[in-house]
């Protein structure tokens, strides 16, 4: 039998993993006619990575591989750049076999695919329907504006595909399939069976039955995308963010085999940072430190996460345990369901679902060009250039000092420049502030005095907004109407504006 290439055979034994009694083997091959079976004239493919979720091996010159059989694990191919596995009827890639059994043969068909180093990908997180009605909200809020859209290579859902309702997976899959690109779902805490007694990793069984391994990877262009199930089951309904020993083994080998001049994108559900100023630990810090250590040798890295139901950018540095030459960027993507498909209905009858930091529901777009990655945010049911929400008093008495106005720049972070001016006056910088978005806070409080409750879930309690800026209206404005314009400039030099009117009036 061919020699097994494993970078951590000794580590496996030290960690207490049993030596496999038999192997799983097979071939990765060029499925030229796309029928999913190896026919005459379809050659094996050399250099293709195959894993069982712990060990990683690479196919030989004839396309053959061999891996230890690990009961209950998947065997899966790590899609090479320029190739694609078969797609199911709902554009879900079929790149795996579950628990094939000792001595089994598992072949992996791949087809050539034109694939540029420059591409765009869609980023969803927390689609999270709890009812069929919510699936309808998802279709009308997110999918209707994307169905048949061109220019996207693939998409991912960063967990919580449904809200503890695996029976809704087919409806969600059917909706997303209308976009027409390969789609890679990740597992979230609401995709786990936290009360079924399955333990960890068994709590992910119902998700994996629908979508395959909850830890996997694929190459696209000059980028390696690594999906990690980071929801650690603690018993009962409890969980915490973190990674298992077997995942670190897989990750160590994969990164070791990846050149440092490639972009590495780590995809998670639970973010690595503390979710609010209380610094409550929701991701095990020892695991984060270990992950940071593995990424040190890859200067082009990006973290993508979901779970929070707000939007935030975090740049890790030395104070966080990251010692790379430049900060490590984590983009915590706004939830597609917003505030859990809740809040009062808008003019079209859809719940506004504004998130607790004032961000409307929506999705992200990842644009890659070689090793450069840029992330953008698209607010649902709004023009794509709607990137600023302004809170400005309607009427102010003359000669009032310290009257605040606020700009919530949804995709903003410390790398943006936020300015404003009244009428034709010079532009002046706004200062960042950690606070509630006042417009959202007003909508939240209005629920308490409404004559009737909304037909959907309440808007949740306000949360600190990490992309909020504040300044004061000039105290010397004349009586009458005035226009305030806010201008937000992102690190790429793109400019977004928003205007609001207010009046200066005598009491």
C-alpha positions in Angstrom: 0.0 0.0 0.0 1.2 3.5 -0.7 2.9 5.4 2.1 0.7 7.6 4.1 1.8 11.2 4.2 1.0 12.6 7.6 2.7 15.5 9.3 1.5 14.6 12.8 1.6 10.8 13.1 3.6 11.1 16.3 1.4 13.9 17.6 -1.7 11.7 16.9 -0.4 9.0 19.2 0.7 11.4 21.9 -2.8 12.9 21.9 -4.2 9.4 22.5 -5.8 8.9 19.1 -6.0 5.2 18.3 -3.9 3.9 15.4 -6.2 3.0 12.5 -6.5 -0.7 11.8 -7.3 -0.2 8.2 -7.3 2.5 5.6 -9.6 4.4 3.3 -8.2 4.8 -0.2 -9.2 6.0 -3.6 -8.5 8.3 -6.5 -9.1 12.0 -7.3 -9.7 12.2 -11.0 -10.7 14.4 -13.9 -14.4 13.8 -14.4 -14.3 15.0 -18.0 -17.9 14.1 -18.8 -19.3 15.2 -15.4 -21.2 12.0 -14.7 -19.6 11.4 -11.3 -18.1 8.1 -12.2 -14.6 7.3 -13.5 -14.7 6.3 -17.1 -12.0 5.3 -19.5 -9.7 8.2 -20.4 -10.3 10.1 -17.2 -6.9 10.5 -15.6 -6.1 10.7 -11.9 -5.1 14.1 -10.5 -1.8 14.5 -8.7 -1.3 16.9 -5.8 -4.9 17.0 -4.6 -5.3 17.2 -0.8 -7.6 14.7 1.0 -8.4 14.6 4.7 -10.4 12.6 7.2 -10.7 15.7 9.5 -7.5 14.8 11.4 -4.8 13.7 8.9 -4.1 15.3 5.6 -2.6 13.6 2.6 -1.9 14.4 -1.0 -2.6 12.3 -4.1 0.3 10.7 -5.9 1.1 11.0 -9.6 -1.7 8.6 -10.5 -4.2 10.5 -8.3 -4.2 7.9 -5.5 -4.5 8.5 -1.8 -4.7 6.6 1.4 -5.8 7.7 4.9 -6.5 6.0 8.2 -10.1 5.2 8.7 -11.6 7.1 11.7 -15.0 5.8 12.7 -17.7 8.5 12.4 -15.5 10.9 10.5 -15.9 12.2 6.9 -13.3 11.7 4.2 -13.3 14.8 2.0 -11.4 16.4 -0.8 -10.0 19.9 -0.4 -11.0 21.5 -3.7 -8.0 22.7 -5.6 -7.9 26.0 -7.4 -9.2 25.6 -11.0 -11.3 22.5 -10.2 -14.8 21.9 -8.7 -16.5 18.9 -7.1 -20.0 18.0 -8.3 -22.8 20.2 -7.2 -26.1 18.9 -5.8 -29.5 20.0 -7.1 -29.3 23.0 -4.7 -25.8 24.0 -5.6 -24.3 22.3 -2.6 -20.9 20.9 -3.3 -20.6 17.1 -2.9 -17.0 16.8 -1.8 -17.2 14.2 1.0 -18.1 10.7 2.1 -19.4 10.0 5.6 -17.9 7.2 7.7 -17.0 5.1 4.7 -15.7 2.2 6.9 -12.4 0.4 7.1 -11.0 -0.7 3.8 -13.5 1.3 1.8 -12.7 2.9 -1.5 -13.8 6.5 -2.0 -13.1 8.3 -5.3 -13.4 12.0 -5.8 -14.5 13.4 -9.2 -13.4 16.9 -10.0 -14.0 19.0 -13.1 -12.0 21.8 -14.5 -13.3 25.3 -13.8 -12.2 28.7 -15.0 -11.1 30.4 -11.9 -9.4 33.7 -11.6 -7.2 35.0 -8.8 -9.7 38.0 -8.7 -13.2 37.0 -7.6 -16.1 38.0 -5.4 -17.9 35.8 -2.9 -21.2 36.3 -1.0 -21.1 36.2 2.8 -24.3 35.3 4.7 -24.6 34.6 8.4 -27.5 33.8 10.7 -30.2 33.3 8.1 -31.9 31.6 11.0 -35.6 31.1 10.2 -37.6 29.6 13.0 -40.8 29.2 11.0 -41.8 28.8 7.3 -42.9 32.4 7.4 -39.4 33.4 8.3 -38.1 31.6 5.2 -40.5 33.8 3.2 -39.0 36.9 4.9 -35.5 35.6 4.0 -36.5 35.2 0.4 -38.0 38.6 0.1 -35.4 40.4 2.1 -32.2 38.9 0.8 -32.7 36.5 -2.0 -35.0 38.4 -4.3 -32.3 41.1 -4.8 -29.7 38.5 -5.6 -31.4 35.8 -7.6 -29.5 35.2 -10.8 -27.0 37.9 -9.9 -23.7 37.6 -11.9 -20.2 38.2 -10.8 -20.0 36.0 -7.7 -17.8 32.9 -7.6 -19.5 31.2 -4.6 -21.2 32.0 -1.3 -21.0 30.9 2.4 -23.3 30.9 5.3 -21.3 31.5 8.5 -23.6 29.4 10.7 -27.1 29.3 12.1 -28.6 28.2 8.8 -31.9 27.7 10.7 -33.0 28.4 14.2 -33.1 24.9 15.8 -35.2 23.8 12.8 -33.3 21.4 10.6 -36.6 20.6 8.8 -36.3 24.1 7.3 -32.9 23.4 5.7 -34.4 22.3 2.4 -36.4 25.5 2.1 -33.4 27.7 2.9 -31.3 25.7 0.4 -33.9 26.1 -2.3 -34.0 29.9 -1.7 -30.2 30.3 -1.8 -30.0 28.0 -4.9 -31.8 30.8 -6.8 -28.6 32.8 -6.7 -27.0 30.1 -8.9 -23.5 29.7 -7.3 -21.8 27.0 -5.3 -22.8 27.4 -1.6 -20.8 26.3 1.5 -22.8 26.4 4.8 -21.0 26.4 8.2 -22.5 25.1 11.4 -23.7 27.5 14.1 -25.0 27.0 17.6 -28.6 27.0 16.4 -27.7 24.2 14.0 -26.6 21.9 16.9 -28.6 19.4 18.8 -27.7 20.8 22.2 -30.3 18.8 24.1 -30.0 15.4 22.3 -27.2 14.1 24.4 -24.9 13.7 21.3 -21.9 15.4 23.0 -19.1 17.1 21.0 -18.8 16.6 18.1 -21.9 14.5 17.9 -24.2 17.6 18.5 -23.4 18.6 14.9 -24.8 15.3 13.5 -28.1 16.7 12.1 -26.2 19.6 10.4 -23.6 17.2 8.9 -26.4 14.9 7.6 -27.6 17.7 5.5 -24.4 19.5 4.5 -21.3 17.2 5.1 -18.3 17.9 7.4 -18.6 20.9 9.7 -14.8 21.4 9.4 -13.5 21.5 5.9 -11.5 23.6 3.4 -11.3 24.6 -0.2 -9.0 26.6 -2.5 -10.2 29.3 -4.8 -7.7 31.4 -6.8 -4.8 32.3 -4.6 -6.9 31.9 -1.4 -7.4 29.0 1.0 -10.8 29.0 2.8 -10.9 27.0 6.0 -14.3 26.4 7.7 -14.0 25.5 11.4 -16.8 24.3 13.6 -16.0 26.5 16.6 -19.1 25.8 18.7 -18.0 23.7 21.7 -20.9 21.8 23.4 -20.7 22.1 27.2 -23.8 20.0 28.1 -27.4 21.0 28.3 -28.0 24.2 26.2 -24.6 25.6 27.0 -21.7 26.2 24.6 -18.6 28.3 24.1 -16.4 29.2 21.2 -13.3 27.1 20.8 -11.5 24.4 18.7 -10.9 20.7 19.4 -7.5 19.0 19.3 -8.4 17.2 16.1 -9.2 20.5 14.4 -5.9 21.9 15.4 -4.2 18.8 14.0 -6.0 19.3 10.7 -5.3 23.0 10.7 -1.6 22.6 11.5 -1.1 20.3 8.5 -3.1 22.4 6.1 -1.3 25.6 6.9 2.0 23.9 6.8 1.2 22.7 3.3 0.0 26.2 2.2 2.6 28.7 0.8 2.9 31.9 2.9 2.2 34.0 -0.2 -1.4 32.8 -0.4 -4.4 34.4 1.3 -5.8 32.3 4.2 -9.4 33.0 5.1 -10.6 31.4 8.4 -14.4 31.1 8.6 -16.1 30.6 12.0 -19.5 31.1 13.5 -18.6 32.4 17.0 -16.2 35.4 16.8 -12.8 35.4 18.5 -13.4 38.7 20.3 -15.3 39.5 23.4 -18.8 40.5 22.3 -19.2 43.7 24.3 -17.3 46.1 26.6 -17.9 43.7 29.6 -15.1 41.5 28.0 -17.1 38.3 28.8 -15.2 35.3 27.4 -17.2 33.7 24.7 -14.3 32.1 22.8 -11.6 30.2 24.7 -8.6 32.4 24.9 -6.1 29.6 24.9 -7.6 28.3 21.7 -7.5 31.8 20.2 -3.8 32.1 21.1 -3.1 28.8 19.5 -4.9 29.8 16.4 -3.0 33.1 16.3 0.3 31.1 16.6 -0.6 28.9 13.6 -1.4 32.0 11.5 1.8 33.8 12.3 3.5 32.3 9.3 0.8 33.5 6.9 0.9 37.3 6.6 -2.1 37.4 4.3 -5.0 36.3 6.6 -8.6 37.2 7.3 -11.1 36.0 9.8 -14.8 35.9 9.0 -17.5 35.3 11.7 -21.1 35.7 12.5 -23.3 34.9 15.6 -23.5 38.4 17.2 -26.4 39.9 15.2 -24.5 43.1 14.8 -21.6 44.2 12.6 -18.1 44.8 13.7 -14.5 45.0 12.4 -11.7 44.0 14.9 -8.0 44.4 14.2 -5.9 42.2 16.5 -2.5 43.4 17.6 0.1 42.7 20.3 -2.3 43.5 23.1 -4.5 40.6 21.9 -1.7 38.2 21.5 -1.2 38.7 17.8 2.4 39.4 16.9 2.2 39.5 13.1 3.8 42.3 11.1 0.4 43.9 10.5 -2.9 43.6 12.4 -5.1 40.5 11.9 -8.5 41.6 10.6 -11.7 39.9 11.7 -14.9 40.9 10.0 -18.0 40.0 12.0 -20.7 40.0 9.4 -24.2 41.5 9.9 -26.9 38.8 10.2 -29.1 38.2 7.2 -32.1 37.8 9.6 -31.1 41.0 11.4 -32.9 41.0 14.8 -34.3 37.5 14.3 -36.9 38.5 11.7 -38.4 40.9 14.3 -39.5 44.4 14.7 -42.4 46.4 13.2 -43.3 45.8 9.6 -42.1 48.2 6.9 -44.2 49.5 4.0 -44.0 46.2 2.2 -45.0 44.2 5.3 -41.6 42.8 6.1 -40.2 43.2 9.6 -37.6 45.9 9.7 -35.3 43.5 11.6 -32.8 46.2 12.5 -30.0 44.8 14.6 -29.3 46.0 18.1 -26.4 48.2 16.9 -28.6 50.0 14.4 -27.4 48.1 11.3 -30.1 46.9 9.0 -30.1 43.2 8.0 -28.0 42.4 5.0 -24.9 40.5 3.8 -21.3 40.9 3.1 -19.3 40.7 -0.1 -15.7 39.5 -0.1 -13.6 40.8 -3.0 -10.2 39.0 -3.5 -7.4 40.0 -5.9 -4.5 37.8 -5.3 -3.7 38.0 -1.6 -5.6 41.3 -1.2 -9.1 41.0 0.4 -11.7 43.7 0.8 -15.0 43.3 2.6 -18.1 45.3 1.8 -21.6 45.4 3.3 -24.9 45.5 1.5 -28.0 46.5 3.5 -31.0 44.5 2.5 -33.9 46.4 0.8 -31.8 49.5 0.4 -29.5 50.8 -2.3 -26.0 49.4 -2.0 -24.6 53.0 -1.4 -26.8 53.3 1.7 -23.9 53.0 4.2 -24.8 55.8 6.7 -27.7 56.3 9.1 -28.0 59.8 10.5 -29.6 60.8 13.7 -30.2 64.6 13.7 -32.7 66.6 15.9 -35.7 67.8 14.0 -35.8 71.3 15.5 -33.3 73.1 17.7 -33.6 76.5 19.5 -31.1 79.1 18.4 -27.7 79.5 20.2 -27.9 76.0 21.7 -24.5 74.5 22.4 -23.6 70.8 22.6 -26.5 69.5 20.5 -25.3 66.1 19.3 -25.9 64.4 16.0 -24.7 60.9 15.1 -23.6 59.0 12.0 -23.8 55.2 12.1 -21.5 54.0 9.4 -22.5 50.4 9.1 -19.3 49.0 7.7 -17.1 51.6 9.4 -14.0 51.1 11.5 -11.0 53.0 12.7 -9.6 53.0 9.1 -12.5 55.1 7.8 -12.7 58.9 7.9 -16.0 60.4 8.9 -16.8 64.1 8.4 -19.9 66.3 8.2 -20.8 69.8 7.4 -23.9 72.0 7.7 -25.0 73.8 4.5 -21.9 75.0 2.7 -19.6 75.2 5.8 -16.2 73.4 5.8 -16.1 69.7 6.5 -15.3 68.8 10.1 -14.3 65.4 11.6 -16.6 63.4 13.8 -15.3 61.5 16.8 -16.0 57.8 17.3 -18.1 57.0 20.3 -19.1 53.7 21.9 -22.8 54.1 22.6 -26.3 53.0 21.6 -27.4 54.1 18.1 -30.1 56.7 19.2 -32.4 56.0 16.2 -32.4 52.3 17.1 -32.9 53.1 20.8 -35.9 55.2 20.0 -37.5 52.4 17.9 -36.8 50.0 20.7 -38.4 52.2 23.4 -41.4 52.9 21.1 -42.4 49.3 21.5 -43.1 49.9 25.2 -45.7 52.5 24.5 -47.3 51.1 21.3 -51.0 50.5 21.5 -50.5 47.0 19.9 -47.5 44.7 19.8 -45.9 44.0 16.4 -47.0 40.8 14.7 -43.4 39.6 14.8 -40.8 39.4 17.5 -39.8 42.5 19.4 -36.6 44.4 18.6 -34.0 43.2 21.1 -32.3 45.4 23.7 -29.9 48.0 22.2 -26.3 47.0 22.1 -23.1 49.1 21.9 -22.4 50.2 18.4 -18.8 49.9 17.3 -19.2 52.1 14.2 -20.9 55.2 15.6 -19.5 58.7 15.3 -20.7 61.9 17.0 -20.4 65.7 16.6 -22.3 68.9 17.6 -24.4 71.2 15.6 -22.9 74.7 15.2 -24.5 77.0 17.8 -24.5 80.1 15.5 -26.9 78.9 12.9 -29.6 81.3 11.7 -33.3 80.6 12.1 -34.7 78.5 9.3 -34.1 75.2 7.5 -30.6 73.7 7.2 -29.0 70.6 5.6 -26.5 68.4 7.3 -24.3 66.2 5.1 -22.2 63.3 6.4 -19.3 61.9 4.4 -17.6 58.6 5.0 -14.4 57.6 3.2 -13.3 54.0 3.4 -9.6 52.8 3.3 -9.9 52.3 -0.5 -10.9 55.9 -1.0 -14.5 55.3 -1.8 -16.8 58.0 -0.5 -20.4 57.6 0.8 -22.7 60.4 1.8 -26.0 60.9 3.6 -28.0 64.1 4.2 -30.6 65.1 6.7 -32.5 68.4 7.2 -33.3 70.1 10.5 -34.5 73.5 11.5 -33.5 76.3 13.9 -36.6 77.8 15.4 -37.5 80.1 18.2 -39.1 78.4 21.2 
